[in-house]
Amino acid sequence: MEERAVRMVQEAADQAGESFGVVTRVTRQLGIGSESLRNRVRQAEIDGGQLGAMSVDAR
């Protein structure tokens, strides 16, 4: 479910052209915690090379 939620956030942000409010909207749809999903999305961005932090694999 977490992977699906991350994909939903990424797809919605791509479609909208911005990410503002996307996590909140997805968490309401799925009934999950927003901070947890934000952390998962951030980690997915790091792992995908979209952010300048160290990926889980690199650690």
Secondary structure, DSSP 4 states (H G I P E B T S, - for coil): -HHHHHHHHHHHHHHHTS-TTHHHHHHHHHT--HHHHHHHHHHHHHHTTSSSS--TTT-
